[in-house]
Amino acid sequence: MNSRFTWINGEMIASDQATVPFLTAGLHYGVAIFEGIRAYKTPNGLGVFRLREHMKRFEDSSRIVGFLDMPHSVDEMMEHVCATVRANGFGDCYIRPLLWLADGGWQLTIDSGKAHVAVSVWEQSVYGGKSTVAEGLKACVSSFTRHHPNAMMTKAKVAGNYVNSILAKTDAQRNGFNEAIMLDPQGYVAECTGANLFVVRNGRLVTPPADAILEGITRDTVVALAQDLGIPVQESQLSRDHLYVVDEVFVCGTAAEVVGITSIDRRTIGAGVPGPITSAIREAYLSAVRGTHARSERWITLT
């Protein structure tokens, strides 16, 4: 990971100077919210994909966690993101806005501290490695359960939530898998550790309902692109055994983009390679983020 400049609390400074004191409540208690965003080279210059939607979710996450006042509006955060991208001077890159509990907060309440905000940028890496795009991911169903919606705020990108994901993915990788699929507290498929999940059965896309998942912006993008392609989409509960008999499975997210899953719990999915609908969705997605799709103009913010 590399980053040249970070915008932090109103200042653009060298990233190696953008530090947080050890005695910061957000660090100790996981009280922080964040976004993962990508910028891509397009025919018209470097463009941030679905920036407004990301910054609206950033604002929503802060409200869900309980911060009463965002230090910066959605429009201001969009400007700070673009400024940070420009300052770093990368091509394709990954963007991380972060809001955390600072200046107090030791009483285990939001109101005893103050929100600090930063944006950093680094050159992106390929999710899972380049080979996984062609070969697909090997996944397992995790023994760790996705958060109950009344135990943690599942609609917010809260830093502390991701301990759940780290436990599941670390366990999966130590057992020889690329990714873990997490079930909700009722035992139905929820999502992967950092990406939403779709299955293909009889030419139809099916994805778990929003009840216990993070409603991904890439997930929303995939739904729109599928509809453009004439592929029916439905939200429906999926049991674990559904996963073993579908035609295709793929994950989607800002980091993952669109990547097929070709085996689950060592059971081959479909033909054992990313299927035709997965490939069509991936191709449409890459066209959209690169500025060559009919929807690109409304989804891309040029820096």
Secondary structure, 3 states (H helix, E strand, C coil): CCCCEEEECCEEEEHHHCCCCCCCHHHHHCCEEECCEEEEEECCEEEEECHHHHHHHHHHHHHHHCCCCCCCCHHHHHHHHHHHHHHHCCCCEEEEEEEEEECCCCCCCHHHCEEEEEEEEEECCCCCCCHHHHHCEEEEEEEEECCCCCCCCCCCCEHHHHHHHHHHHHHHHHCCCCEEEEECCCCCEEEECCCEEEEEECCEEEECCHHHCCCCHHHHHHHHHHHHCCCCEEECCCCHHHHHHCCEEEEEECCCEEEEEEEECCEECCCCCCCHHHHHHHHHHHHHHCCCCCCHHHHEEEC
